[in-house]
Amino acid sequence: MTEGPRARARSNVSLEQRAWNIRRKALLMGEVQGQGYIGQALGIADVLAAAYFHALDYRADDPEWEGRDRFLLSVGHYAIALYATLMEAGILPEEELATYGMDDSRMPMSGMASYTPGMEITGGSLGQGLGIALGMAMGLRRKGAGAFVYNLMSDGELGEGSTWEAAMVAAHHGLGNLICLVDFNNQQADGRSTAMLSAEPLEAKWRAFGWHCQRVDGNDLKAVVAAFDAARAVAGPVPRVIVFDTRMCKGVPFLEQREIAHFVRVEPEEWGKALGVLEEGRPQ
C-alpha cells in the first residue's frame, strides 16, 4: 500500500505537472456538462496539488484508512476541483470523468460524502465546514491519533458567524492538529467578497482569535508548499490557518479576464479553446 507523502515524493511527477493535470481534468468535466465552477477549480489547483502530493497522508487504495489526514471541502461547489484531484491521486478512476454531474454518477455537481470515495463531508451550506473540522480534530486528539484535519473554505465563508464561533472554539481547545485553508479569490455570486462584507484586516483577525496565520500567493507553488510545511511545523497546541490569494480561472488567460467569474460563462465552442490554451502552458 502507498502511505502518505513520503512515498509519493519519490514520484517523478512534479507538483507543477500535478496542478496542470488537475486543471485539465476539471476543464474536461466542465465540458461534459457545459458548465461548472471552473473558475474556482482553475484557481485552487495549485493548493490542491500541494495538499495531496506534498502535505497529506492518505492511502489511495483505502480512502477510509484510519491513519489518514482528513481533507474537508467546506465549500461544496468546489467539488469539480476535488474530483479532479482525487482522480489524479488514484482515489477515483479517471474513466468516470465523463459521468460528472450525470444521474447515478459518483461525482454530483456539489460534493456529497455519501457518493464519492475520498469526500469526507457534504459541504455547503457555507460556513459549516470549520465547525465539523474542529469536531473531527477533537475526536482524533482524544484517540491519540497523529493525523491533521484540513478544512478548505472560501472567502465568502468569512462572512458567516459560525466560522468565527468555530475559530474561537478551536483556539480555546488548543487544536494544534487543525489547519484551515482559506481560498481568497475575492469573488462571490453577488460580486467582490470585499465589497459584500470585508473581512480585512484578515491576518490580524485570525491572530486575535488565537490562530497561527500565514497569507501567501495561492498560485505560487513554492510559496504554497512552504506554507503547508510551516503550518505543520508550528509548535504547541495552536490551530493554524493559511490564507491563499488565488486568481479565478488561473491558467486560461481569456477566462481570467472575465469580470463575472464566480460561475464563469463558457460558450460551447470555448471549451476546446480553453483546453488548447492550457496545453500551451503545460509544464516541461
Protein Blocks (a to p, Z undefined) as FASTA:
>chain_A
ZZhjklmmmpcbdfklmmmmmmmmmmmmmmmnopajfklmmmmmmmmmmmmmmmpgcdfk
lmklmkbccdddfblmlmmmmmmmmmmnomacfklmmmgoiahiabdfbdcfklmghiab
aghiehklmmmmmmmmmmmmmnopabdcdddddfklmmpmklmmmmmmmmmnopakbccd
dddehpafkbcfklmopcbdfklmmmmnopacddddfkbmklmmmmmmmmmmpgcjdddd
ddddddehihiaklmmpmblmlccddfklmmmmmmmmmmmpcZZ
